[in-house]
Amino acid sequence: MSSSDNPFVVFAAVLVLQWVAAYIGDILRRKMRPFRKEGERQDFDIVRTASLTLLGLIIGFTFAMAVSRYDQRKNLEEAEANAIGTEYARVDLLPPDDASRARELLRKYCDERSSYYVARKEVHVGQIDAETAKLQAELWSVVSAVAKAQPTPIVALVVSGMNDVLNSQGYTQAAWWNRIPFTAWLLMALIAVACNLLMGYGEHRTTTFLIVLPLIVSISMFLIADIDSPRSGIIRVEPHNLLTQCLAMKPG
């Protein structure tokens, strides 16, 4: 489970840390009375501008990482629905009894895969994963038994399609585990804190700079955390393709 599984916690924590850093910088400025020598203010402004630029770049790169992972989850949901639909059509090539059994299992399997996308609690995800593994074993047992009894090119096509169904679930699982690492979040937060410390140290207009900048950065990190959270975020991958496929597979 990633540290960004609750975007609201990320927003609150980063916002508080930045405000504290900004006001610590403001306190240090009042006590130390900086920029006594000529040119010190100019050097400080260069360092501060460079730090803010670095923070902006890191936020941009991290946002791009989150969006690419979100797009990957969307594409794999579509691929998984297509694999299930294709195999549902191919099982008609099996003997009637085996075909009927395979279709029944695929309908249940499609429902479980749809539930995986909408589940929010880990306990429900664990139950869905267990049921999915059971259905996968039963599906593979059906097609492998026919393949052993009738090793024909037509049956091989059905076996290949079932292999695609099982592989697509593995690819989806890997994509949901592929999250922005904790180290990236930590470094981004540290740079944000350092930038706000510099802002507090160098600015007299506390209302404008020491409140607005932390709020803007926190909102940006909230958006990144939300996109990067498959289950807890507001922006989520909805299984539209799987739900449509499940509906098309319903008997009658």
C-alpha positions in Angstrom: 0.0 0.0 0.0 1.4 3.4 -1.0 1.8 6.3 1.3 -0.5 8.3 -1.0 -3.5 6.0 -0.6 -5.4 8.9 1.1 -5.1 12.1 -1.0 -6.8 14.2 1.7 -4.2 13.1 4.3 -1.4 14.1 1.8 -3.0 17.5 1.2 -3.4 18.2 5.0 0.1 16.9 5.9 1.9 18.8 3.2 -0.1 22.0 3.8 0.7 22.0 7.6 4.4 21.2 7.0 4.7 24.1 4.5 2.9 26.6 6.7 5.1 25.6 9.7 8.2 26.0 7.5 7.1 29.4 6.2 6.5 30.8 9.6 9.7 29.4 11.0 11.5 31.2 8.1 9.6 34.3 9.0 10.7 34.0 12.7 14.3 33.5 11.7 14.2 36.6 9.5 13.0 38.8 12.3 15.6 37.5 14.8 18.6 37.4 12.5 17.9 40.5 10.4 19.4 39.1 7.2 20.8 40.9 4.1 23.0 43.4 6.0 25.7 43.3 3.3 25.3 44.6 -0.2 24.5 41.9 -2.7 23.2 39.4 -0.1 19.6 40.0 -1.0 20.4 39.4 -4.7 22.2 36.1 -4.0 19.3 35.0 -1.8 16.8 35.8 -4.5 18.7 33.7 -7.0 18.8 30.7 -4.6 15.1 31.1 -3.9 14.1 31.3 -7.5 16.2 28.3 -8.4 14.6 26.3 -5.6 11.0 27.3 -6.6 11.9 26.4 -10.2 13.2 23.0 -9.1 10.0 22.4 -7.1 7.8 23.2 -10.1 9.8 20.8 -12.3 9.6 18.0 -9.8 5.8 18.5 -9.3 5.4 18.5 -13.1 7.4 15.3 -13.6 5.6 13.6 -10.7 2.2 14.6 -12.2 3.3 13.1 -15.5 4.3 9.9 -13.8 0.8 9.7 -12.1 -1.0 10.4 -15.4 0.9 7.7 -17.3 0.1 5.1 -14.6 -3.6 6.1 -14.7 -3.7 5.8 -18.5 -2.0 2.4 -18.3 -4.7 1.2 -15.9 -7.4 2.5 -18.2 -5.9 0.7 -21.3 -5.4 -2.5 -19.4 -9.1 -2.5 -18.3 -10.1 -2.2 -21.9 -7.6 -5.0 -22.9 -9.0 -7.3 -20.2 -12.6 -6.8 -21.3 -11.6 -7.5 -24.9 -9.7 -10.7 -23.9 -12.7 -12.0 -21.9 -15.1 -11.2 -24.7 -13.0 -12.9 -27.4 -12.6 -16.0 -25.3 -16.3 -16.1 -24.6 -16.9 -16.3 -28.3 -14.1 -18.9 -28.8 -15.4 -21.4 -26.3 -18.2 -22.2 -28.7 -15.6 -24.2 -30.5 -15.4 -26.6 -27.5 -17.7 -29.6 -27.1 -21.2 -28.5 -25.9 -20.9 -29.5 -22.3 -17.5 -27.9 -21.9 -18.5 -24.8 -23.8 -21.5 -24.3 -21.5 -19.3 -24.7 -18.4 -16.7 -22.3 -19.8 -19.3 -19.7 -20.6 -20.8 -19.9 -17.1 -17.3 -19.6 -15.5 -16.5 -16.6 -17.8 -19.6 -14.8 -16.8 -18.7 -15.2 -13.1 -15.1 -14.2 -13.9 -16.2 -11.0 -15.7 -18.3 -10.0 -12.7 -15.4 -10.6 -10.3 -13.1 -8.5 -12.5 -15.6 -5.7 -12.6 -15.9 -5.8 -8.8 -12.1 -5.5 -8.5 -12.2 -2.0 -10.0 -14.9 -0.7 -7.8 -13.8 -2.2 -4.5 -12.4 0.3 -2.0 -11.5 -1.8 1.1 -8.6 -4.1 1.1 -10.6 -6.9 2.8 -13.0 -6.9 -0.2 -10.1 -6.9 -2.6 -8.6 -9.9 -0.9 -11.9 -11.8 -1.2 -12.2 -10.8 -4.9 -8.6 -11.9 -5.6 -9.3 -15.3 -3.9 -12.4 -15.9 -6.0 -10.6 -14.7 -9.1 -7.8 -17.2 -8.6 -10.4 -20.0 -8.0 -12.2 -19.2 -11.3 -9.0 -19.0 -13.2 -8.1 -22.5 -12.0 -11.5 -23.8 -13.0 -11.4 -22.1 -16.4 -7.9 -23.5 -17.2 -9.0 -26.9 -16.0 -11.9 -26.9 -18.5 -9.8 -25.9 -21.6 -6.8 -28.0 -20.7 -8.9 -31.1 -20.3 -10.3 -30.7 -23.8 -6.9 -29.9 -25.2 -5.5 -33.1 -23.8 -8.4 -35.1 -25.2 -8.5 -33.3 -28.5 -5.2 -31.7 -29.4 -6.4 -29.9 -32.5 -5.6 -26.5 -33.9 -9.1 -25.3 -33.1 -8.8 -26.3 -29.4 -5.4 -24.7 -29.4 -7.0 -21.4 -30.4 -9.3 -21.6 -27.4 -6.4 -22.4 -25.1 -4.5 -19.4 -26.4 -7.5 -17.2 -25.8 -7.8 -18.4 -22.2 -4.1 -17.8 -21.7 -4.7 -14.2 -22.8 -7.6 -13.9 -20.3 -5.3 -15.0 -17.4 -2.4 -12.9 -18.5 -4.5 -9.7 -18.8 -5.4 -10.1 -15.1 -1.7 -10.3 -14.2 -0.9 -7.2 -16.3 -3.7 -5.3 -14.6 -2.6 -6.3 -11.1 1.0 -5.2 -11.9 -0.3 -1.8 -13.1 -2.3 -1.3 -9.9 0.9 -2.0 -7.9 2.9 0.4 -10.0 2.7 3.5 -7.9 4.8 6.6 -7.3 7.5 5.5 -4.8 7.5 6.8 -1.3 11.0 8.2 -1.8 9.7 10.5 -4.6 7.0 11.8 -2.3 9.5 12.4 0.5 11.9 14.3 -1.7 9.1 16.4 -3.2 7.8 17.3 0.3 11.3 18.2 1.6 11.9 20.5 -1.4 8.5 22.1 -0.8 9.3 22.6 2.9 12.7 24.1 2.0 11.1 26.5 -0.5 8.6 27.7 2.0 11.4 28.2 4.6 13.2 30.4 2.1 10.0 32.3 1.3 9.4 33.0 5.0 13.0 34.0 5.5 13.0 36.5 2.6 9.5 38.0 2.5 7.8 40.7 4.6 4.4 40.2 3.1 3.4 37.1 5.0 -0.3 37.1 4.2 0.4 36.9 0.4 3.4 34.6 0.2 3.3 32.4 3.3 -0.3 31.3 2.8 -0.9 31.2 -1.0 2.3 29.2 -1.9 1.7 26.3 0.5 -1.9 26.1 -0.6 -1.0 26.0 -4.3 1.7 23.3 -3.8 -0.6 21.3 -1.5 -3.4 21.3 -4.1 -0.9 20.1 -6.7 0.2 17.3 -4.6 -3.4 16.4 -3.7 -4.1 16.0 -7.4 -1.1 13.8 -8.0 -2.0 11.6 -5.0 -5.6 11.4 -6.2 -4.6 10.2 -9.7 -2.0 7.8 -8.2 -4.6 6.2 -5.8 -6.6 3.5 -7.7 -9.0 2.9 -4.8 -9.0 5.9 -2.5 -9.0 8.8 -5.0 -11.8 10.8 -6.5 -10.4 10.2 -10.0 -10.6 6.5 -10.6 -10.7 4.0 -13.5 -14.2 2.9 -13.9 -14.7 -0.6 -15.5 -17.0 0.6 -18.3 -15.7 -1.9 -20.8 -15.9 -4.8 -18.3 -19.4 -3.9 -17.3 -20.5 -3.7 -20.9 -18.9 -7.0 -21.6 -20.5 -8.7 -18.6 -23.9 -7.4 -19.7 -23.4 -8.7 -23.3 -22.5 -12.1 -21.8 -25.7 -12.5 -19.8 -27.8 -15.4 -21.1 -31.0 -14.5 -22.9 
